[in-house]
Amino acid sequence: MNDKNIAESIFNIINSLFSKLFSSIDNNIYGILDKITFLDKEILEGENFQKILGDSFSNGILLICNSLVFGIIIFFAVNYLFSHFTLSKSQTPSQFFFKLVIFVILMNSSVWICSEIINLVSLVSDQIIVLGKNLFNQEISFSNFITLINKEVYVSENEFNAFSFEGIVKSFTSIGFINLVFTYSLRYILIQILIIICPFAILTLILDKTEWFFKSWIKIFISLLLEQIFIAIILLLAFSIDIQNNPILKQLLYIGIIFALMRTNNYMYQLFGGLTTTISSNISGFTKK
């Protein structure tokens, strides 16, 4: 066997491996993206998740938070007493007890509050998707988007060539979508964590010295939720691309769409602050901007 035949065999093996890999990704991953990206009230409805949250003030996270109320009262009493000796500024008892009553009530309604915020964001993103469906007569989703890309760059498994322009485009899109799966999965988990600590965040509003925690929490929670509206707009733009006489430009624009989807969290982070979930970035903690 000469060098040419060896090289050709290696290329065929590489093409076969990548073809099967991308085919497996197409069949198993892309449907998951829609479920973990476009969130609604279902994120709160898992039985085990409900147990963590608690369905009343006597169990779950709510039980812990209601127990902390007594600690906050003791902390305020001690701090108020020492403020007279140190002549430092402190909340008045009337302010404290007014905020205590209001925020304890809100704390015990935290699950409902989170549910309504999620529902509002979900309604907006759903309306964008419905708008796209009415305009372009097809479902605006990740599954349909990858089908659209495959029609442009990937004909069949036997014709795949990793060393062609179409092969490079296909490789980039597949790797990009895998990155999105990891990124949006992290976002999904972070939103659940933020829902769990919501009662604690509301509780920090009782004291002036701790209210910064709630401001950081709400900034992160809202920015992560609003991300799905931004994603819906990007997908709407992807389905609006209509370039028939220049397939290479169309493929490059699809790559741009995927890159924009990969950078969505960074854009939201720059606009609103909060937390970045981009896999390639260092995961930072709560930030104050």
N, C-alpha and C positions, 0 to 999 in steps of 0.2 A: 504494500500500500504506500503510495507516494505522499509527499507533504500536502498536496492539494486535497487529496481524498481525506486525509486526517483532519485538516482544517475544516473541511465541509462537514465531516461527521461531528466535530465539536460544535460547530454552529447549529447543526440540526438538533443536537442534544440540548443545547442552551435554549433554543427556540421552543422545543417541546416542553422543557421544564417550566419556563416562564409562561407559556401558553396555558398549561394545566394549572399553574398557580393563580393566574389572573382569572381563569374560568371559575376556579373554586371561590375566589374572592367575590366575583360577580354573583354567584349563586347563594352565598351564605352571609355576606356582610352588609350589603347595601340596604337590604330591607330593615336591618336593625337601626340604621342611621335615622330614619324617620321617627322611630319609636322613642329614641333617646334624645332627639333634638327638639321635637315639637311636643312640649310637655303640657299636660292639663291636670285636672283634679285627680286623675288616676294615680299620680305619683304619691298621693296621700292615703290611698285606699288599701295598701298591702296589710294583711292581717298582723304580721309581726311588727311592721312599722307603726301601726296603730297602737300596739301594745307598748312600744317605746314611748310614744307621745302621751298615752293615757287618755281615757275618755271622760275623766272627771278630775277634780282637784285631789282625789285620794289615791291616785295611782300614776305610774309612769313618771315622766319628766315633770309633769305638773305637781306631783307630790313633793318632789325635791324643791321646786321653786317656791311652793307655798310654805315649805319649812324654812326656806331662806328669808322669808318675810320677817320672821321673828328676829333673826340675826341682824337684819337691816335696821329694825326698830332699836335694838340694843346699841348698834353702832352709832346711829343718829343721836341717841340719848347721851352716850359717852362723849361723842364729838361736840355736841351742843354744850355739855357741861364744861369741857375743857376750853371751848371758845371764849368763855367768860374770863378764864384765867389768862389766856394768851391774847385776848382782845382781837382775835381773828374773826373774819366774816363767816357766818354760817347761816344755813337755812333756818327760817323761823318755824316753830312747831306747826303753825297753821298751814304754811306752804307744804311742809313735809307730809302732814296727814291728808291734805287734799290730794297731793300727788300719789300718796300711798293707796288711797281708795280707788282712784281712777286707773292707775296702772296695774293694780292687782286684778281688777275686773278685766282689763285688756289682756293681761297675761293669761288668765284662764280661758280667754277666747282666742288665743294665739293661733290655734289650728284653723279656726274659721277664717281669721284674718289672712293667713298665708294662702288658704284655699281660694279666697276671693281675689287676691292679687294675682295668683297663678291663672285663675279663670279669666281675668280681664286681659292679661297678656296673651293667653291662648286664643281668645276671641279675635283680637287684632291680627295675630299671625294667621288664623284660619280665614279671615276675610281677605287677606292678601292672597292666600292660596286659591280661594274661591274666585277672586278677581282674575287670576292667571288662568284658571280653568275656563272661565267664560270668554276670555280673550283668545286663548290659543287652543281651546277644545281638547285639552289633555291635563291630566293630574300633575300639579306642581309638587314634585317629590324627588328625593334622592334616587329612588329606584328608576324613575322615568328619565332622570337626568343622565344616569350612567348608560341607560339604553340608548339615549340620544347620542352620547359620545361614541358608543360602540358602533353605531351605524356609520359614523364618520371615519373612524380610525381602525376598526377591527372587524373584518368580514367573517372569518371562520378560524377555527383552531388550527387547521392545516396550513393556512396562509399567513399566520403570524410570523413576523420577522422582528426580533428585538433590536436589530441593527439598522432598521429603516426609520425614517422620520415618524411614520405612523406607530412603529413599535416603541419609539422613545416617548411619544405622546401618551400611548397606552400605559407604559411603565410609570410615567409621572402621575397620571390620573389614578392608577391603582394604589401607588404608594401614598399619594395625597389623601385618598379616601380612607386608607388604613389609619393615617394620622388623625383624620377627622373622627373616626370611631373611638380612638383612645382619648382624644381631646373632649369630645362630647360625652363620653362615658364619665370622665372625671368631672365635667360640669354637672352631670346628673347626680353624682354622689355628693358633690359639694352643696347642691341645692337641698338635698335631703338633710345634710348636716346642718345647714342654716335653718331649716324648718325646725329641727330638733332643738337648737339653741335659741330659737325665737323667744320662748318664755323668759329665758335668762336675759336676753337683750332688752326686752320690755321692762324687766325688773330693774335694770340699771338706770332707767329714766327717773326713778324715785329720788336718787341722790344726784346733786349737781356735779359731784366729782367723778361719777361713773357714767354719765350720760354719753360720753364720747364713744363708748362701746356700742351703743345702739346706733349711733350715726355711722360707724364703720360697718356694722351688720347690715343696715338697710341699704347702704351704698353698694355693698357686694351683692346682696340678694337681688336688688332691682336690676343691676347691670348684667348679672348672669341670666336673668329672665328675659330682659329686653334683647338679649343676643339672638333669640329665636325669631324676633321680628326682623332684625337685620338680615338674618339668614334667609328668611322667606322672601325678602326684597331681592337679595342676590340671586336666588333661584328663579324668581320671576324674570329678572333680567336675562338669565341664562336661556330661558325658553323664548325670549323675544329676539334672540340672534337669528337673523334671516339673511345669510350671505350664500347665495347659490353658486356664483361664478368664481369663488375664490376659497376652495376647501382648506387650504393651508392657513389662511387668515382665520377662518372659522375655528379650526383646531387650536390655534394660538389663543383665541378669545376664550375658548373653553378652559384652556390651561389657566388663563387669567382669572376666570370665575372660580376655579378650584383653589387657586392661591388666595383669592379674596376670602373664600370660606375658611381657609386655614388661618387667616389673619384676623378673622372676625373678632375673636376675644381680645386681641391686642388693640383693635380699633375702639371697642367698647371701654377697655381699660384706660385708654388715652382720653376718651370723652368724659367718662364718669368716675374714673378711679376704681378702686375695689380690689379684685383678685384676678390674676391671670391664670388661665387653665391651659395655655399652650404647652404641649408636651416638651418642646425643645427649649422652653424657657425655665428658669429656676422658679419653683413654686414659692411665692412669697406669702407671708401671713397677712393678718389684718393690717391695712395701711391707712394712714390718715393723710389726706391731701387737702 
